[in-house]
Amino acid sequence: MTEFLATLPGGLVTGAVYALLAMGLVFIYKATRVPNFAYGALAALVAFFHYSLVNGRHVGIHLNVLFVHAGFDATIRLPFWGAMPVSLAFAAVVGYVIERFVMRPFARAPMVTNIIVTLALSALFGGLAQQWFGANDLIVPNRQAIFPRTSALSIGGAKMSWEQLGVIGLVLAFAGALYFFFRFTETGLALRAVATDRDVASLQGVSVRRVSQVAWIAGSMAAGVAGIMLASLIVSSNPSLLVLLSIWGFAAAIVGGMISFPIAVGAGFGIGLCVETLRHYVSKGDATKLVGTPELVVLGAVIVLLASRPSWIFKGIREEQDSGVVSRASGVDLAIGRWIDPVEAYRLVRAATGQILPPRLWTAIKRTVPWLLVALALAFPLFPLPEFWTFPLNLTLIFLLVGLSFVVVVGWLGQISLATGVFVAIGGAGAYIGANFLHLPFPLPIVTGILLSIPVSVLIGLPALRLRGLHLAIATLLYGLVVERALLPRFTAASVFHRPSFLLSDRALYYVFLVCTALAFAFAWRLSKTRMGRAFRAIRDSETVASAYGIQPVRTKLTGFAVSGAIGALGGALLIYQLGSFQAQYGTSGFSIVWLLNAVVGGITSIAGPVIAAVVFGLLPVVSQGAVQAAHISFWPLIAAAVLTIVIMAINPEGLASFARFLRTRVSAHDVEDEQDLEAIEEASKELARV
């Protein structure tokens, strides 16, 4: 009992923050049916913005035009509570911008589109936070804490500080305010009506857009408060850590079905208490052997709960929201697609210059480019280039495999999985065990990593038998967090991987990687032409129709996850050969999210998509900088990938790989419409002439 009381303060305050995160997520989802995967990154951005004001932010504006020279330099420094209104206003503005310019155009888009768009926003906010405020840890000293860290009271030997009591009090006050808002205010009742049925509420005179704006603004402000609280409680944090902790809020929100505030709040406090209690007992034992136990137990329980599909979680979930179908090209069906319509630009250029490329020449180029790429890949080491170029090219081949893994499970099978980083980690761990512990000769360690990924892939694929869409995305995200906390810490930079003597140079590794990548792509291409590949696409398009045609969803889904896991594990095994040690950052949930976005931009349904993604987001940002400069880390490639993902999802969700086909199809459709319009005008002119 005494030990439980000792963990009670930490569990309550941790649970309070998780509950606040869950309330913000539920608030947005109830009004918009959008799962805000950008919530944690937004919380991190607001937290860093707030503490930059508290620490002092230099602002400089300089104007030099002709004979006018003016400048303004100042340092803005505000007290903690003086900066709070500014930070909340900043969060509100960000929430308004998200709703007005990003999410409103996708209001009628499928659930899977909203998932990918909010994941892109997460990468965007995370990249901006690190680009603007630096990648160093945010240290919150005692004088800048949200409440004093001095002892306030003692219960059975367990001490609680004013900071802990204040955070718990703020969360409870926020929960009470939400209850009053939804029960007694006109806007709250309107929001409840929209959550019940969006179309019926609109017919009753409820402004759906106004409700959506209120939800995004209030939810963003709640994210800001949660981020500021977390940064204060953790003392030393960074954007990645704050985003990681927000996953616990998602776990609490999903237990509440993304619509129930009481269950989400209770789940947040329950998760916080369980995690802190388990950490207390783990710290008393062998911390090295038991690392990741709280995440394994608690998040594993949430995954099992999701797979059991209790009625209160799936209450009110419509079929299209629970679907795993990958959205088709939207084009001008979305407002943002009308704002940025490449078809009109192409038609204007063609009208001004004539046919850009003759059809025969275009066909010849399409047939020549793949062979040209193969020739360049084979001859690359013969070019008189610096040795530095080989290393990023080796990583590019690995990123090709990561992108191909996403193509199989997301693009072909239609299952939104955020667990590819798990496969990369398992592949690297298997190769490490095979080489260092089993002392297997090359290439058997690579085979070990691939074989080890198969049972893990099946384990991750099991929830896909009962979950789809949003719930599968969250389940795989939780899997990623478990592996990130339980497996990756067991491998450190000190875990040196010894390569064979004939693979000590990057050029030797290049040919090995090239052969492995070519075999993986050949296997995937052949698989796409077989009965199983067609079954993948049938399951993606409609699981119900596929089952009616005799396709077995269980076998098909597990096969897809196994193939995707094997390809990702191959990339992880090659990665440890390249780096010479186990690098944890390549097995994280953040890595999975970033490369899902890159794969979407490249082309999530095309086998050529990973090639485009790896070259654009893997190779070009590195070789354009010349020699590696460890002191300078740019997050602009990540920001660009996030923005491009949103644009691609609005215009052509199948990515750059199918963009030429998309343009031809749309231009042909426009030409037919133009001909029909001309015929109608001619007929009308003839009728007028007769009159």
C-alpha positions in Angstrom: 0.0 0.0 0.0 2.8 2.3 0.8 4.5 1.7 -2.5 1.2 2.4 -4.3 0.8 5.7 -2.5 4.4 6.5 -3.5 3.4 6.2 -7.2 0.1 7.9 -6.8 1.2 11.5 -7.3 3.2 10.8 -10.4 0.4 8.6 -11.8 -2.3 11.2 -11.2 -0.4 14.1 -12.8 0.7 11.9 -15.8 -2.8 10.7 -16.2 -4.1 14.2 -16.0 -2.0 15.3 -19.0 -3.0 12.2 -20.9 -6.6 13.0 -20.1 -6.2 16.6 -21.4 -4.6 15.3 -24.6 -7.5 12.8 -25.0 -10.1 15.5 -24.4 -8.7 17.7 -27.2 -8.6 14.8 -29.6 -12.2 13.9 -28.8 -13.3 17.5 -29.1 -12.0 17.8 -32.7 -13.2 14.3 -33.7 -16.8 14.8 -32.4 -17.2 17.9 -34.5 -15.3 17.0 -37.6 -14.8 13.2 -37.7 -11.1 13.9 -38.3 -8.6 12.0 -36.2 -6.0 14.7 -35.5 -2.6 12.9 -35.7 -1.0 16.3 -35.7 -2.1 16.9 -32.1 1.2 16.0 -30.4 3.3 17.9 -32.9 1.1 21.0 -32.5 1.4 20.7 -28.7 5.2 20.6 -29.1 5.2 23.6 -31.4 3.1 25.7 -29.0 5.2 24.6 -26.0 8.5 25.7 -27.7 6.9 28.9 -28.8 5.7 29.6 -25.3 9.1 28.9 -23.6 10.9 30.9 -26.3 8.9 33.9 -25.1 9.6 33.1 -21.5 13.4 32.7 -22.2 13.5 35.7 -24.5 13.0 35.7 -28.2 15.1 38.0 -30.4 13.1 39.8 -33.2 14.8 41.7 -35.9 13.3 43.4 -38.9 15.6 45.2 -41.4 14.6 47.2 -44.5 17.2 48.3 -47.2 15.5 49.7 -50.3 17.3 52.3 -52.3 18.1 55.1 -49.9 15.8 53.8 -47.2 17.6 52.0 -44.4 15.6 51.0 -41.4 15.9 48.4 -38.7 14.3 47.1 -35.6 15.9 44.8 -33.1 14.3 43.8 -29.8 14.2 40.9 -27.4 10.8 39.8 -26.3 10.7 38.3 -22.8 7.5 37.7 -20.9 6.7 36.1 -17.6 5.2 32.6 -17.7 1.6 33.6 -17.2 2.1 36.8 -19.2 3.1 34.6 -22.2 0.2 32.2 -21.7 -2.4 34.4 -23.5 0.0 35.0 -26.4 0.8 31.3 -26.7 -2.9 30.4 -26.6 -3.7 33.0 -29.2 -0.9 31.5 -31.4 -2.4 28.1 -31.0 -5.9 29.4 -31.9 -4.5 31.0 -35.1 -2.8 27.8 -36.0 -6.1 25.9 -35.4 -8.0 28.4 -37.5 -5.5 28.1 -40.4 -5.6 24.3 -40.2 -9.4 24.2 -40.4 -9.8 27.0 -43.0 -7.0 26.2 -45.5 -6.2 22.5 -45.0 -9.0 20.4 -43.5 -12.0 22.3 -44.9 -11.2 21.3 -48.5 -11.0 17.7 -47.2 -14.3 17.8 -45.4 -15.9 15.2 -47.6 -12.8 13.2 -48.2 -12.5 9.5 -47.0 -11.2 8.8 -43.6 -7.9 7.4 -44.9 -7.3 10.8 -46.7 -7.8 12.7 -43.4 -5.4 10.3 -41.6 -2.6 10.9 -44.1 -3.2 14.7 -44.2 -3.1 15.0 -40.4 0.1 12.9 -40.4 1.5 15.3 -42.9 0.6 18.2 -40.6 2.3 16.4 -37.7 5.5 16.2 -39.8 5.1 19.9 -40.8 4.7 21.1 -37.2 7.5 18.9 -35.9 9.8 20.1 -38.6 8.9 23.8 -38.0 9.4 23.4 -34.3 12.9 22.0 -34.8 13.8 24.4 -37.6 12.7 27.5 -35.7 13.6 26.6 -32.2 16.5 24.2 -32.7 16.7 20.5 -32.1 18.3 20.9 -28.7 16.3 19.8 -25.6 14.0 22.3 -24.0 15.0 22.8 -20.3 12.4 24.2 -18.0 14.0 25.4 -14.7 12.1 25.9 -11.5 11.5 29.6 -12.0 9.7 28.9 -15.3 7.6 25.9 -14.2 3.9 26.2 -14.6 3.4 26.0 -10.9 6.0 26.0 -8.0 7.8 22.7 -7.6 7.9 23.0 -3.9 6.2 20.4 -1.7 2.5 21.1 -1.1 1.2 18.1 0.9 2.1 14.6 2.0 -0.1 11.5 2.0 1.2 8.4 3.5 4.8 9.4 2.8 4.0 10.4 -0.8 4.7 14.0 -1.5 2.9 16.2 -4.0 4.2 19.4 -5.3 2.2 22.5 -6.1 3.0 21.9 -9.8 1.4 18.4 -9.7 -1.6 19.7 -7.8 -2.0 22.6 -10.2 -1.8 20.5 -13.3 -4.4 18.0 -11.9 -6.6 21.0 -10.9 -6.3 22.6 -14.3 -7.3 19.4 -16.1 -10.3 18.8 -13.9 -11.4 22.4 -14.4 -11.0 22.0 -18.1 -13.1 18.8 -18.0 -15.8 20.6 -16.0 -15.8 23.5 -18.4 -16.2 21.0 -21.3 -19.2 19.4 -19.5 -20.9 22.8 -19.0 -20.1 23.8 -22.6 -21.6 20.7 -24.2 -24.6 20.6 -21.8 -25.7 24.2 -21.5 -24.4 26.3 -24.4 -25.8 26.7 -27.9 -22.5 26.0 -29.6 -22.0 22.9 -27.4 -25.5 21.5 -28.3 -24.8 22.3 -32.0 -21.5 20.4 -31.7 -23.3 17.4 -30.2 -25.8 17.5 -33.0 -23.0 17.5 -35.6 -21.3 14.6 -33.9 -24.6 12.6 -34.0 -25.3 13.3 -37.7 -23.6 16.0 -39.7 -26.2 16.1 -42.5 -29.2 16.2 -40.3 -27.7 18.9 -38.1 -27.0 21.0 -41.2 -30.7 20.6 -42.3 -31.7 21.8 -38.8 -29.8 25.1 -39.4 -26.6 24.2 -37.6 -23.6 25.8 -39.3 -21.2 22.9 -39.7 -18.4 25.1 -40.8 -18.7 27.3 -37.6 -18.8 24.2 -35.4 -15.7 22.8 -37.2 -13.9 26.1 -36.6 -14.8 26.2 -33.0 -13.6 22.6 -32.6 -10.2 23.1 -34.3 -9.5 26.4 -32.5 -10.5 25.0 -29.0 -8.7 21.7 -29.7 -5.6 23.5 -30.7 -5.6 25.6 -27.6 -6.1 22.5 -25.5 -3.1 21.0 -27.3 -1.0 24.1 -26.5 -1.9 23.9 -22.8 -1.1 20.1 -22.8 2.3 20.8 -24.5 3.2 23.5 -22.0 2.3 21.3 -19.1 4.2 18.3 -20.5 7.3 20.4 -21.1 7.2 21.7 -17.5 6.6 18.3 -15.9 9.3 16.6 -17.9 11.8 19.4 -17.3 14.0 18.3 -20.2 12.1 17.6 -23.5 12.3 17.9 -27.2 9.7 17.9 -30.0 10.1 14.2 -30.7 9.6 13.3 -27.1 6.4 15.5 -26.8 5.0 13.9 -29.9 5.8 10.5 -28.6 4.0 11.1 -25.3 0.9 12.4 -27.2 0.4 8.8 -28.4 -0.7 8.0 -24.9 -3.4 10.6 -25.3 -4.5 8.9 -28.5 -4.6 5.6 -26.6 -6.9 7.1 -24.0 -9.1 8.8 -26.7 -9.5 5.6 -28.7 -10.6 3.7 -25.5 -13.4 6.3 -25.3 -14.3 5.6 -28.9 -13.1 9.1 -29.9 -16.5 10.4 -28.8 -16.9 9.9 -25.1 -15.3 12.5 -22.8 -15.9 10.6 -19.5 -14.4 7.4 -20.8 -11.5 9.2 -22.4 -10.7 11.1 -19.2 -11.0 8.0 -17.1 -8.8 6.1 -19.5 -6.2 8.9 -19.4 -6.0 8.8 -15.6 -6.0 5.0 -15.7 -3.2 4.7 -18.2 -1.1 7.3 -16.2 -1.5 5.4 -13.0 -0.7 2.0 -14.6 2.3 3.3 -16.4 3.8 5.0 -13.3 3.1 2.0 -11.1 4.8 -0.4 -13.5 7.8 2.0 -13.9 8.1 2.1 -10.1 8.3 -1.7 -9.9 10.5 -2.0 -12.9 13.0 0.5 -11.3 13.2 -1.8 -8.3 14.3 -4.8 -10.5 16.7 -5.1 -13.4 15.9 -2.0 -15.4 17.9 -3.2 -18.4 16.0 -6.4 -18.8 12.6 -4.9 -18.0 13.0 -1.8 -20.1 9.8 -1.0 -22.0 7.6 -3.1 -19.7 5.0 -0.3 -19.0 4.5 0.3 -22.7 4.4 -3.4 -23.5 1.7 -4.1 -20.8 -0.4 -1.0 -21.1 -0.4 -0.4 -24.8 -0.6 -4.2 -25.4 -3.8 -4.2 -23.4 -5.2 -1.3 -25.5 -4.4 -3.2 -28.7 -6.1 -6.3 -27.4 -9.1 -4.2 -26.3 -9.3 -2.6 -29.8 -9.1 -6.0 -31.5 -12.0 -7.3 -29.3 -14.2 -4.5 -30.8 -16.2 -3.5 -27.7 -19.5 -1.8 -28.6 -18.7 1.5 -26.8 -15.5 2.1 -28.9 -17.1 1.4 -32.2 -20.5 3.0 -31.4 -21.4 5.5 -34.1 -18.5 4.5 -36.5 -19.8 4.6 -40.0 -18.7 2.1 -42.6 -16.8 4.5 -44.7 -14.9 5.7 -41.5 -14.0 2.2 -40.6 -12.8 1.4 -44.1 -9.3 0.6 -45.2 -9.8 1.6 -48.8 -7.1 3.9 -50.2 -8.7 6.9 -51.8 -8.7 7.4 -55.5 -7.6 10.5 -57.4 -9.7 13.4 -56.2 -8.7 16.1 -58.7 -11.0 19.1 -58.7 -13.5 17.3 -56.5 -11.7 19.0 -53.6 -11.5 22.7 -53.2 -7.8 22.7 -52.8 -7.6 20.8 -56.0 -9.3 23.7 -57.7 -6.9 26.2 -56.2 -3.9 24.2 -57.5 -5.1 22.5 -60.6 -2.2 21.3 -62.8 -4.5 20.3 -65.6 -5.5 23.9 -66.4 -1.9 24.9 -66.3 -1.0 22.1 -68.7 -3.8 23.0 -71.1 -2.7 26.7 -71.1 0.9 25.7 -71.9 -0.3 23.3 -74.6 -2.5 26.0 -76.1 0.3 28.4 -76.2 3.1 26.1 -77.5 1.2 23.3 -79.1 1.8 19.6 -78.3 4.6 19.5 -75.9 5.7 16.0 -76.7 4.5 13.8 -79.6 2.8 10.6 -78.3 5.4 8.3 -79.9 8.3 10.3 -78.4 6.6 10.2 -75.0 6.2 6.4 -75.2 9.9 6.0 -76.2 11.0 8.1 -73.2 8.9 5.9 -70.8 10.5 2.8 -72.2 14.0 4.2 -72.1 14.1 5.8 -68.7 13.9 2.5 -66.6 16.8 1.0 -68.6 18.8 4.3 -68.3 18.3 4.2 -64.5 19.5 0.6 -64.5 22.6 1.5 -66.5 23.4 4.4 -64.2 23.0 2.3 -61.1 25.4 -0.4 -62.5 28.0 2.1 -63.7 27.8 4.5 -60.8 31.0 3.3 -58.9 33.0 3.7 -62.1 32.3 7.5 -62.2 35.1 9.7 -60.9 33.1 11.0 -57.9 34.1 11.4 -54.3 33.8 8.4 -51.9 31.2 10.5 -50.0 28.6 9.9 -52.7 28.5 6.2 -52.2 27.2 6.4 -48.6 24.0 8.4 -49.4 23.4 6.2 -52.4 23.5 3.1 -50.2 21.0 4.8 -47.8 18.9 5.6 -50.8 18.7 1.9 -51.8 17.6 1.2 -48.2 14.9 3.9 -48.4 13.7 2.3 -51.6 13.0 -0.9 -49.7 11.2 1.1 -46.9 9.0 2.8 -49.5 8.3 -0.5 -51.2 7.2 -2.0 -47.9 4.6 0.8 -47.6 3.5 0.3 -51.2 2.7 -3.4 -50.5 0.7 -2.9 -47.3 -0.8 0.5 -47.9 -1.0 1.0 -51.6 -1.9 -2.5 -52.7 -3.5 -4.1 -49.6 -5.2 -0.9 -48.5 -4.2 -1.2 -44.8 -3.0 2.0 -43.1 0.0 0.7 -41.2 2.4 2.9 -39.3 4.6 -0.1 -38.2 7.2 -0.2 -41.0 9.8 1.2 -38.5 9.1 -2.0 -36.5 10.1 -4.1 -39.5 13.2 -2.1 -40.0 14.2 -2.5 -36.3 13.4 -6.3 -36.4 15.5 -6.8 -39.5 18.4 -4.9 -38.0 18.1 -6.8 -34.7 17.9 -10.2 -36.6 21.0 -9.4 -38.6 22.9 -8.3 -35.5 21.9 -11.5 -33.6 22.8 -13.7 -36.6 26.2 -12.2 -37.1 27.4 -11.4 -33.5 25.7 -14.2 -31.5 25.1 -17.0 -34.0 28.2 -16.2 -36.0 26.6 -16.9 -39.3 28.5 -16.2 -42.5 27.3 -13.6 -45.0 24.5 -13.4 -46.2 22.8 -15.6 -43.6 22.4 -12.7 -41.1 20.3 -10.9 -43.6 18.1 -14.0 -44.0 17.9 -14.2 -40.2 16.5 -10.7 -40.1 13.9 -11.5 -42.8 12.8 -14.7 -41.1 12.5 -13.0 -37.7 10.2 -10.4 -39.3 7.6 -13.0 -40.4 6.1 -13.9 -37.0 6.3 -10.2 -36.0 4.5 -9.2 -39.2 1.8 -11.8 -38.5 1.5 -10.5 -35.0 1.0 -6.9 -36.3 -1.3 -8.1 -39.0 -3.7 -9.9 -36.6 -5.5 -6.7 -35.6 -6.0 -6.0 -39.3 -8.3 -9.0 -39.4 -10.8 -7.1 -37.1 -9.7 -3.4 -37.5 -9.5 -1.1 -40.5 -8.9 2.6 -41.2 -8.5 4.8 -38.1 -8.4 1.9 -35.6 -5.8 -0.1 -37.5 -3.6 3.1 -37.9 -3.7 3.7 -34.1 -3.1 0.0 -33.3 0.0 -0.1 -35.6 1.1 3.2 -34.1 0.9 1.7 -30.6 2.9 -1.3 -31.9 5.6 1.1 -33.0 5.7 2.8 -29.6 6.0 -0.6 -27.9 9.0 -1.6 -30.1 10.5 1.9 -29.8 10.4 1.7 -26.0 11.0 -2.1 -25.4 13.4 -3.2 -28.2 15.4 -0.2 -29.4 16.9 0.7 -26.0 18.5 -2.8 -25.9 20.7 -1.8 -28.8 23.0 1.2 -28.4 25.7 2.7 -30.5 28.1 0.5 -28.5 26.5 -2.5 -30.1 29.1 -2.7 -32.9 28.3 -4.9 -35.9 31.3 -6.5 -37.5 31.1 -6.6 -41.3 33.0 -9.2 -43.3 36.4 -8.1 -44.6 35.2 -8.1 -48.2 32.4 -5.6 -47.3 34.4 -3.0 -45.5 34.1 -0.4 -48.3 31.0 1.5 -49.2 31.5 0.6 -52.9 31.4 -3.1 -52.1 28.3 -2.7 -50.0 26.7 -0.7 -52.9 26.7 -3.7 -55.2 25.3 -6.0 -52.5 22.6 -3.5 -51.7 21.8 -3.0 -55.4 21.4 -6.8 -55.9 19.2 -7.1 -52.8 17.0 -4.1 -53.8 16.7 -5.4 -57.4 15.6 -8.8 -56.1 13.0 -7.2 -53.8 11.6 -5.1 -56.5 11.5 -8.0 -59.0 9.7 -10.1 -56.4 7.2 -7.3 -55.6 6.5 -6.7 -59.3 6.0 -10.4 -60.0 3.7 -10.7 -56.9 1.5 -7.8 -58.2 0.9 -9.8 -61.4 -0.2 -13.0 -59.6 -3.5 -14.1 -58.2 -2.3 -12.9 -54.7 -1.5 -9.5 -56.0 -4.9 -9.1 -57.5 -6.4 -10.3 -54.2 -4.5 -7.5 -52.5 -6.1 -4.9 -54.7 -9.5 -6.5 -54.3 -9.3 -6.3 -50.5 -8.2 -2.7 -50.8 -11.1 -1.7 -53.0 -13.8 -3.6 -51.1 -13.3 -6.4 -48.6 -17.0 -7.3 -48.8 -17.0 -7.7 -52.6 -13.6 -9.5 -52.5 -15.1 -12.1 -50.0 -18.1 -12.6 -52.3 -15.7 -13.5 -55.1 -14.1 -16.2 -52.9 -11.0 -14.3 -51.8 -10.0 -15.2 -48.2 -9.4 -11.9 -46.3 -7.5 -13.6 -43.4 -4.9 -15.3 -45.6 -4.6 -12.3 -47.9 -4.1 -9.7 -45.2 -1.5 -11.8 -43.3 0.3 -12.5 -46.5 0.4 -8.8 -47.3 1.8 -7.9 -43.9 4.4 -10.7 -44.1 5.6 -9.5 -47.5 5.7 -5.9 -46.4 7.5 -6.9 -43.2 10.1 -9.0 -45.0 10.9 -6.1 -47.4 11.2 -3.7 -44.5 13.3 -6.1 -42.5 15.6 -6.5 -45.5 16.1 -2.7 -45.4 16.8 -2.9 -41.7 19.4 -5.7 -42.2 21.2 -3.8 -44.9 21.1 -0.7 -42.8 23.1 -2.3 -39.9 25.6 -3.5 -42.5 26.0 0.1 -43.7 26.1 1.9 -40.4 28.1 -0.8 -38.4 25.8 -0.4 -35.4 22.2 -0.3 -34.5 20.8 3.2 -35.0 17.5 3.6 -33.0 16.2 6.5 -35.0 15.5 4.3 -38.0 13.0 2.1 -36.1 10.9 4.8 -34.5 7.3 5.8 -35.1 8.5 9.1 -36.5 10.6 7.4 -39.1 7.6 5.3 -40.2 5.4 8.4 -40.5 7.9 10.4 -42.4 8.5 7.6 -45.0 4.8 6.9 -45.3 4.4 10.6 -46.3 7.4 10.3 -48.7 5.9 7.2 -50.2 2.6 9.0 -50.7 4.3 11.8 -52.6 6.3 9.4 -54.7 3.3 7.2 -55.5 1.8 4.8 -52.9 0.1 2.5 -55.4 3.0 2.3 -57.9 6.2 0.3 -57.8 8.0 3.4 -59.2 6.8 5.5 -56.3 9.5 4.4 -53.9 12.2 5.2 -56.5 10.9 8.8 -56.8 10.5 9.2 -53.0 14.0 7.8 -52.2 15.7 10.0 -54.7 13.8 13.2 -53.9 13.7 12.9 -50.1 16.7 10.6 -49.4 19.4 11.3 -52.0 19.0 14.9 -53.2 18.9 16.6 -49.8 22.2 14.9 -48.8 24.3 15.2 -52.0 23.2 18.8 -52.4 25.0 19.7 -49.2 28.3 18.2 -50.2 30.2 16.9 -47.3 28.2 16.0 -44.2 28.1 18.8 -41.7 27.0 17.4 -38.3 26.6 20.9 -36.8 24.0 21.9 -39.4 20.8 19.9 -39.5 18.1 21.2 -41.8 14.4 20.2 -41.4 13.3 21.9 -44.7 13.2 18.5 -46.6 10.8 17.2 -43.9 8.7 20.4 -44.1 8.6 20.2 -48.0 7.6 16.5 -47.9 4.7 17.4 -45.5 3.4 20.2 -47.7 3.8 18.1 -50.9 1.8 15.3 -49.2 -1.1 17.6 -48.6 -1.0 18.9 -52.1 -0.7 15.5 -53.6 -3.6 14.1 -51.5 -5.8 17.0 -52.9 -4.8 16.6 -56.5 -3.8 13.0 -57.2 -3.4 10.7 -54.1 -1.6 8.2 -56.3 1.4 10.4 -56.3 4.1 11.6 -58.7 4.6 8.2 -60.3 1.1 8.3 -61.9 1.1 12.1 -62.5 1.6 11.8 -66.2 -1.3 9.4 -66.6 -3.4 11.6 -64.3 -2.7 14.6 -66.5 -3.4 12.7 -69.8 -6.7 11.3 -68.4 -7.9 14.6 -67.1 -6.8 16.6 -70.2 -8.6 14.0 -72.4 -11.8 14.4 -70.3 -11.5 18.2 -70.6 -11.1 17.9 -74.4 -14.2 15.8 -74.7 -16.1 18.3 -72.6 -14.9 21.1 -74.8 -15.9 19.3 -77.9 -19.4 18.7 -76.4 -19.6 22.3 -75.5 -18.7 23.4 -79.0 -21.2 21.1 -80.5 -23.9 22.5 -78.2 -22.9 26.0 -79.2 -23.1 25.2 -82.9 -26.5 23.6 -82.4 -27.8 26.6 -80.5 -26.4 28.9 -83.3 -28.2 26.9 -86.0 -31.5 27.1 -84.0 -31.1 30.8 -83.7 -30.4 31.1 -87.4 -33.6 29.2 -88.2 -35.6 31.5 -86.0 
